[in-house]
């Protein structure tokens, strides 16, 4: 394993994901890397890059551990994170521990540091050589509800700013055309580097208005466009309207909205149709097996739940509605229903999260057939949200 970076003064206050990838290509990371921000697609790319660096040929077995502080059963293991980092494997020389949402759960109390800050300090000071702790959190790098950026930097850890991108010219970009913004530029770059396609900023802007600001959804839309169009053909606004618009009308998206809005009867009917007839994935392929339908349904519901949960936590912390919408990357034309969901409060979403994890665990272990798990999940979530409709 390459030597870890040891210079504490060299740790940046919060680098962009692109800067992080560039730095990771040049030097080994320190014992801790924190991916902080509301854009999950960026956080996932940070985690994937670090895991791939540690295990270029894939985890040989036992080298990678993933914990989630939103799960009650994982929290005791977080209190002994150094033991997790010291864990050994017969097949892996390195040890990578990834912790999702480390500050979830009970508050540490007034005047006490966030759990994420404590984990950073403990791991930087006491984790063994050959180990890596990765914290992935929805908290931002700046603001009153942010991670402890100063403490993270002082400890020598890397902090990656995974904030959502602006879908309009940023405050510091005065004079820019309405279509020339961070999100559109990201779409142009991803189309070129990730899918070998060219498109103009105006077309990218049209995509963001049709698909939204979620980078994972935009990535899926680009993949669908690249698959549907002839090789080498540039992507046009007409292509976006026809191909992306058609895929966004798939009943799966309507089903997710029905679940989150507590429309039990509609949600159940759509879930049954999905399992009976199948659904289309992001590439336009027809998925008809129960396990395939469950996988796409679970991913879509998990994505909607995560964004709504984060917004509910933001409002509970005292963030303004504008701050919550900006953090979530929600366009103005969907702001009202999104805020209505967020106002239900985080406790409801924490309880709903248990239903998601139980359904996923049931299918993974083979205890529950995929269709039964999916239909139970839809009923449970929609019923829970119906109890707080309009709250």
C-alpha positions in Angstrom: 0.0 0.0 0.0 1.3 3.5 -0.8 2.3 5.7 2.1 -0.5 7.9 3.4 -0.4 11.7 3.1 0.9 12.9 6.5 1.1 16.7 6.1 -1.7 18.3 8.2 -1.1 21.7 6.8 -1.7 20.4 3.2 -5.3 19.3 3.9 -7.7 21.6 2.0 -10.7 23.2 3.6 -13.0 21.6 1.2 -12.0 20.5 -2.3 -14.4 20.0 -5.2 -15.0 16.4 -6.3 -13.0 17.0 -9.5 -10.1 18.4 -7.4 -10.3 15.4 -5.1 -10.1 12.9 -8.0 -7.1 14.8 -9.4 -5.4 14.7 -6.0 -6.2 11.1 -5.4 -4.5 10.2 -8.7 -1.3 12.0 -7.5 -1.0 11.0 -3.9 -2.4 8.6 -1.3 -5.2 9.9 0.9 -4.8 10.4 4.7 -6.5 7.9 7.1 -9.8 9.8 6.8 -11.8 11.3 3.9 -15.1 13.1 4.5 -17.5 13.5 1.6 -20.0 16.2 2.7 -22.9 17.7 0.8 -26.4 17.2 -0.4 -25.5 15.7 -3.8 -25.4 12.0 -3.3 -24.1 11.3 -6.8 -20.9 13.2 -5.9 -20.6 11.4 -2.5 -21.0 8.0 -4.2 -18.2 8.9 -6.7 -15.9 9.8 -3.8 -16.6 6.5 -2.0 -16.2 4.5 -5.2 -12.9 6.1 -6.1 -11.4 5.4 -2.7 -12.6 1.8 -2.6 -11.3 1.2 -6.2 -7.9 2.7 -5.2 -7.7 0.4 -2.1 -9.0 -2.7 -4.0 -8.3 -2.3 -7.8 -9.4 -5.9 -8.4 -12.4 -5.7 -6.1 -12.6 -6.5 -2.4 -11.0 -9.9 -2.0 -13.1 -10.5 1.1 -13.5 -8.7 4.5 -11.5 -5.6 3.5 -14.5 -3.3 3.1 -17.0 -2.6 5.8 -20.0 -0.3 5.3 -22.0 1.1 8.2 -25.0 3.4 8.3 -25.7 5.5 11.4 -29.3 5.7 10.5 -29.6 2.0 11.4 -29.8 1.5 15.2 -27.9 -1.8 15.0 -24.9 -0.1 13.4 -24.4 2.7 15.9 -22.6 0.6 18.6 -20.0 -0.3 16.0 -19.4 3.4 15.3 -18.5 3.9 18.9 -15.7 1.4 18.4 -14.7 2.6 14.9 -11.0 2.1 15.7 -11.6 -1.6 16.3 -13.4 -1.7 12.9 -10.3 -0.1 11.3 -8.0 -2.5 13.0 -10.1 -5.5 11.8 -8.2 -8.1 9.8 -9.0 -10.3 6.9 -7.4 -13.4 5.5 -7.7 -12.1 2.0 -7.3 -8.3 2.2 -4.2 -6.4 3.5 -6.1 -3.1 3.6 -9.1 -2.1 5.6 -11.7 0.4 4.4 -14.6 1.4 6.6 -17.4 3.5 5.0 -19.9 5.2 7.3 -23.1 6.7 5.8 -24.7 9.7 7.6 -22.4 9.5 10.7 -24.3 12.2 12.5 -27.7 10.5 12.3 -29.4 9.3 15.5 -29.4 10.9 18.9 -27.8 14.3 19.2 -24.5 14.4 21.1 -25.8 17.2 23.3 -25.2 21.0 23.6 -21.6 22.0 23.4 -20.4 18.5 22.3 -18.8 17.9 18.9 -20.7 16.0 16.1 -20.1 12.3 15.9 -18.4 12.8 12.5 -15.9 15.2 14.1 -15.1 12.7 16.9 -14.7 9.9 14.4 -12.3 12.0 12.3 -10.1 12.9 15.3 -10.0 9.3 16.6 -9.2 7.7 13.3 -6.6 10.3 12.3 -4.9 9.9 15.7 -5.2 6.2 16.3 -6.1 4.3 13.1 -3.4 1.8 12.0 -1.5 2.2 8.8 -3.2 0.5 5.9 -6.7 1.6 7.0 -9.1 4.2 5.7 -12.2 5.7 7.2 -14.7 7.3 4.7 -17.5 9.4 6.0 -20.4 10.2 3.6 -22.8 12.8 5.0 -25.7 15.0 3.7 -24.4 17.8 5.8 -22.8 20.6 3.9 -19.3 22.1 4.2 -20.6 25.6 5.1 -23.6 26.8 7.1 -25.0 26.3 10.6 -25.9 22.7 10.0 -22.6 21.8 8.3 -19.9 19.4 9.3 -17.0 20.7 11.5 -14.9 21.7 8.5 -12.2 23.5 10.6 -11.8 20.5 12.9 -11.6 18.1 10.0 -9.0 20.2 8.2 -7.0 20.7 11.4 -6.9 16.9 12.0 -5.4 16.4 8.6 -8.3 14.6 6.9 -9.5 15.4 3.4 -12.9 17.2 3.1 -14.7 16.9 -0.3 -17.4 19.5 -0.9 -20.3 17.5 -2.5 -22.8 20.3 -2.7 -25.6 20.4 -5.2 -24.9 22.4 -8.3 -26.6 25.6 -9.2 -29.3 25.2 -11.9 -29.2 28.9 -12.7 -26.2 31.3 -12.9 -24.7 31.4 -9.4 -24.6 34.7 -7.4 -21.0 35.2 -8.4 -21.7 34.7 -12.1 -23.4 38.0 -12.9 -24.0 38.6 -16.6 -24.2 34.9 -17.5 -26.9 33.7 -19.9 -29.8 31.8 -18.1 -28.7 28.5 -19.6 -25.0 28.9 -18.6 -24.9 27.5 -15.1 -23.0 24.9 -13.1 -25.5 22.1 -13.6 -25.7 22.6 -17.4 -21.9 22.7 -17.7 -21.7 19.4 -15.6 -24.2 17.8 -18.0 -22.1 18.8 -21.0 -18.9 17.5 -19.5 -20.5 14.2 -18.4 -22.0 13.7 -21.9 -18.5 14.1 -23.4 -16.4 12.1 -20.9 -18.9 9.6 -19.7 -21.0 8.9 -22.8 -19.0 10.1 -25.8 -21.7 12.6 -26.8 -21.7 16.3 -27.7 -24.5 18.7 -26.7 -24.8 22.5 -26.4 -25.3 24.3 -23.1 -28.8 25.2 -24.2 -29.6 21.5 -24.7 -28.1 20.7 -21.3 -30.2 23.4 -19.7 -33.3 21.9 -21.3 -32.4 18.6 -19.8 -32.1 20.1 -16.3 -35.5 21.6 -16.7 -37.1 18.4 -17.8 -35.2 15.9 -15.6 -34.5 18.1 -12.5 -31.3 18.8 -10.6 -30.5 15.3 -9.3 -27.2 14.2 -10.9 -28.1 10.5 -10.8 -31.3 11.1 -12.7 -29.4 13.3 -15.2 -26.8 10.5 -15.6 -29.5 8.0 -16.3 -31.1 10.4 -18.9 -27.7 10.8 -20.6 -27.2 7.0 -20.7 -30.7 6.6 -22.3 -30.0 9.3 -24.9 -26.6 7.7 -25.8 -28.2 4.3 -26.3 -31.1 5.6 -28.3 -29.3 7.9 -30.8 -27.0 6.8 -33.6 -23.3 6.7 -32.9 -21.6 10.1 -33.0 -24.9 12.0 -33.3 -25.1 15.1 -31.1 -27.9 15.4 -28.6 -30.5 18.0 -29.6 -33.3 19.6 -27.6 -35.8 17.6 -29.7 -34.1 14.4 -28.6 -34.4 15.4 -25.0 -38.0 16.3 -25.3 -38.9 13.0 -27.1 -36.6 10.4 -25.4 -36.1 11.8 -21.9 -39.7 13.0 -21.7 -41.0 9.6 -22.7 -38.8 7.8 -20.0 -39.9 10.2 -17.3 -43.5 9.3 -17.9 -42.8 5.7 -16.9 -45.3 4.6 -14.2 -42.4 4.1 -11.8 -42.0 7.9 -11.3 -45.8 8.2 -10.7 -45.6 5.4 -8.3 -42.9 7.0 -6.2 -44.9 10.3 -6.0 -48.0 8.4 -5.0 -46.1 6.6 -2.2 -44.5 9.8 -0.9 -47.8 11.7 -1.0 -49.6 8.9 0.9 -52.0 7.9 -2.0 -52.3 4.3 -0.9 -54.8 3.0 -3.4 -53.0 4.6 -6.4 -49.6 3.4 -5.1 -50.8 -0.2 -4.6 -52.4 -0.3 -8.1 -49.2 1.0 -9.8 -47.0 -1.4 -7.8 -49.2 -4.4 -8.9 -49.0 -3.1 -12.6 -45.3 -2.8 -12.3 -44.9 -6.4 -11.2 -47.5 -7.7 -13.6 -46.3 -5.9 -16.7 -42.7 -5.0 -15.9 -41.1 -1.6 -16.2 -38.5 0.0 -18.4 -35.1 0.7 -17.0 -33.0 3.9 -17.7 -31.7 2.4 -21.0 -35.2 1.6 -22.3 -34.9 -2.2 -21.7 -37.9 -4.0 -20.4 -37.5 -5.4 -16.9 -40.1 -8.0 -16.1 -38.6 -10.3 -13.5 -39.8 -9.8 -9.9 -36.2 -9.3 -8.7 -35.5 -6.7 -11.4 -38.7 -4.8 -10.8 -38.0 -4.8 -7.0 -34.5 -3.5 -7.6 -35.6 -0.5 -9.6 -38.6 0.2 -7.4 -36.4 0.0 -4.2 -33.8 2.4 -5.7 -36.4 4.9 -6.8 -38.2 4.8 -3.4 -34.9 5.0 -1.6 -33.9 8.1 -3.6 -37.2 9.9 -2.9 -37.0 9.0 0.7 -33.4 10.2 1.1 -34.1 13.6 -0.4 -37.3 14.1 1.6 -35.6 13.0 4.9 -32.7 15.4 4.4 -35.1 18.3 3.7 -37.2 17.4 6.8 -34.0 17.4 8.9 -33.0 20.7 7.5 -36.4 22.4 8.4 -36.2 20.8 11.9 -32.7 22.3 12.4 -34.1 25.8 11.5 -32.9 26.0 7.9 -35.1 28.3 5.8 -37.2 26.8 3.0 -35.0 28.4 0.5 -31.9 26.8 2.0 -33.6 23.4 2.0 -34.6 23.7 -1.7 -31.1 24.8 -2.7 -29.5 22.0 -0.8 -31.8 19.4 -2.4 -31.4 20.9 -5.9 -35.2 21.1 -6.3 -36.4 23.2 -9.2 -39.0 25.9 -8.4 -41.9 24.3 -10.2 -41.8 21.3 -7.8 -41.0 23.3 -4.7 -44.5 23.2 -3.1 -45.0 19.5 -3.0 -41.5 18.9 -1.9 -41.7 21.3 1.0 -45.1 19.7 2.0 -43.3 16.4 2.3 -40.4 18.0 4.3 -42.8 19.6 6.8 -43.9 16.2 8.0 -40.7 16.1 10.2 -37.7 13.8 10.3 -39.2 11.2 12.8 -41.7 10.0 10.2 -38.9 9.5 7.6 -36.6 7.8 10.1 -39.4 5.3 10.8 -40.0 4.9 7.0 -36.3 4.2 6.6 -36.7 1.1 8.7 -39.3 -0.2 6.2 -36.8 0.3 3.4 -34.0 -1.5 5.1 -36.2 -4.4 6.2 -37.5 -4.9 2.6 -33.9 -4.8 1.2 -32.6 -7.2 3.9 -35.6 -9.6 3.3 -34.8 -9.8 -0.4 -31.0 -10.0 0.0 -31.2 -12.9 2.5 -33.9 -14.7 0.5 -36.4 -14.6 3.4 -39.0 -12.6 1.4 -39.8 -13.0 -2.3 -39.1 -9.8 -4.2 -42.7 -9.2 -5.3 -44.0 -9.6 -1.8 -41.3 -7.4 -0.3 -42.0 -4.7 -2.9 -45.7 -4.7 -2.4 -45.4 -4.7 1.4 -42.9 -1.8 1.1 -45.3 0.3 -1.0 -48.2 -0.4 1.3 -46.2 0.4 4.4 -44.6 3.6 3.2 -47.8 4.9 1.5 -49.8 4.2 4.7 -47.2 5.9 6.9 -47.2 9.0 4.7 -51.0 9.0 4.4 -51.2 9.4 8.2 -49.3 12.7 8.0 -50.7 14.0 4.7 -50.8 17.8 4.7 -49.0 18.0 8.0 
